Amino acid sequence: MKKKKRQYLLEWLEKKYPNKEDFKKLTNINYVDRNSPFEDVEILWDNKLHFYSQTDPSTKLPFPLINTDDLTKLAYSLTEENSQDPEFMKKFGIDESKIKILRPRKDKAYIMLDNLANQILARCIIAADRLTHGKDEEFEENVMSIAFDFQRCGAIPEPRETDQEKLEAVVDKALNGDKELLQKLADLPYIAEWVKEKLKEEE
């Protein structure tokens, strides 16, 4: 079950990008053209999804516990026109002053999506931390607040469990359907659908 959840996104991406060259761009964080136009937002965002679900050590393990569909919908809807809309760009963690700074840059589409992707990192960190430390509103608000800042992914705290082997064991247990652990995630607005279904089974 755990393997299936981890492989689902990868298999979906492989089907979406049957062309080997496109898939190479997708799977290499350094291969994507950062000056890509807004017409390429899907592959730019899918590159981020692949990175956080398959490569980044902070997120690839807890990634199956969270839902990113809302972020993907936002990313895919990004255009040159709405990138200048302050209300829309607030969802990306980008305020009006940063919109003006980005306006002349060729890499603005990439940066906007990169900033949105900080919310993937934040969700994974919060989910993993809950499994070991339980709910901590101050910690979680701080993590999400930084995610909504501009280009501050490096400032997002790691999960507070510093023993990586212990953290991996706890997350693995949750991914295998442990009721007590999954219940710790129950009130998060972005938990994965399979987690919701599993919790319903236990009611």
N, C-alpha and C positions, 0 to 999 in steps of 0.2 A: 504493500500500500504506500509506504513511504517513498520508494523508488518511483512508483507511478506518478505521485504528485510532483516530484522533483523533475520528472522528465516531460510532463505534459506541456509546459510552455516551450521547451526546446523542440519537441515534436511539432508543435503548432508553427513555430518559426521556420522549421525546416520545410514544411509544406508551403508556407507563405513565400519563401525565397528558394525556389528550386534551382535557380541559376547559381552556380558555384561561386562566381565572382561577387554577386550580391551577398551571398551568405558569408563570404570571407569578410566583407565590409562589416556585416552585422556582428560577427563574433569577435572582432578585434577592435577594442576600444580606441586604439591608436590609428586604425585604418580608415575610419570615417572622415570625410572631408568636412572640417568644421566651418568652411565657408559655403556649405550647401544652402541652396535657396529654400524658401518656405514650402515649395512643392515637394521637398524631400523629408518633410517632418516625420512621416511614418517610419522610414528606415532609421532616422536619427533617434527617434524614441525607442524603436524596437532594439536598437543597439544598447540603450540604457537598460531595458528590460532584461536583455541577455546578460549584461554585465552584473547586475544586482542579483539575478536568479542563479547564475551559473559560475561566476568568477569571484566576485568580491567576498572575502572571508567573513566580513561583518554581517552580510545579508543573505548569502546563498543558503544557509541552513534554515533560518526562520522565514525566508521568503514565502514558502508554501502556506504559512499561517495567515498571511495577509491578502487582502483584495486590492488590486491596483486598477480595476476596470474604470473607475471614475477618473483617475489620472490619465489613463490611456485615451479616454474620450476627450479630455481637455487637450492633450498633446496632439491628437489627430486633427482637432478642429482649429489649431493655430494657423493663422494666415498673416500675410503682410498687413492687411487691413485691421484685424482685431488685435494685432500686436501693439497697436497704438491706442487701444482702449484701456484707460486706467482701471476701470472696474473689472474688466475681464482679466487683466494682467495681475491683479491682486491675488488671483487664484494660483499664480505661478510664483508668488513671493516677490513680485517686481512692482515697485511704485512708480509714480509719474516721473520722478527725477531720473530714475534708472532707464526708463523708456527713452528719455531724451538723450542720455549718454549712449545708449545702444543704437539709436536710430541710424547713424552713418556707418555703423560697422557691418562688414560683410558676414561676420559670424554670429549675428544677433539671433537667428533662429536656433542655432546650436546652444548658445548661452541660455536662452529662455527655457529650452527643454532641459538643459543641464540643471538649471535652478529648480524646475518643477520636480526633477528626479530626486532632489534632496528629501522630498516627502516620502519616497520609497524607503530611503535609508532610515529616516526617522521612524516610520511605521515598524520596520524590522527591529530596530533597536528597542523600541517600546515593548513590542511583543515578546522579544527574548528576555528583556529585563523583568517583565511581569511574571514569567515562568519561575524565576529564581527569587525575586524580591517582593512579588505581589504588587498591587496597585500603589503608585506613589504619584499623586497629582502634581506635586511641585516638580519632580524629575521629568514627568511626561510633558508638562506644559513648557518646560525649558527646552527640551529636545525639539518639540514641534515649533516653538517660537524661532529657534535658530534655523530650522528647515525653511521657514518662511522669510528669513533674511536673504540678502543678496550675496550669492556665491560664498557661503560660509559652511560648506559641508564638512570642512576640516575641523570645525569647532563643535560639531555634534558629538556629544559624549558617547563612549562605548557602553555596552551593558555593564552593570556594576559587578557582575560575576567575572572576576579576573582569571579564574582557573578555566582555561579554554576547554579542557577535556570534560570538566564537570558541566559547563554550559552546553556543550555539544550533546552530552548524555541526556540532559533535561529536555532539550529541544527535540532530540530524537524520540524520547518517550512521548512527548506531546504529539509529534507527527504520527506516531503509531496509535493515537487515539485515546491516550490516558485521560479519563473523565475529569479527574481532580485538577490536572494541569490546564486542560482546555477551558475549564470553568473560569479560570483566572483571566481569560481573554474575552469573556462573554459580553461585556458592555463596551468593548471597543467598536467604533462605528465602521471599521475597515477590516474586520476579520474575514477570512476566506469563507466561501459558501459551504465548503465541506465541513468546516468547523461548526458552523451554524446547524447544519444537518445532523452532525454527530451529537451536538448538545440537545437537539430536539428528541433524538432517540432515547436520551437518558431521562427525559422529563416524566 
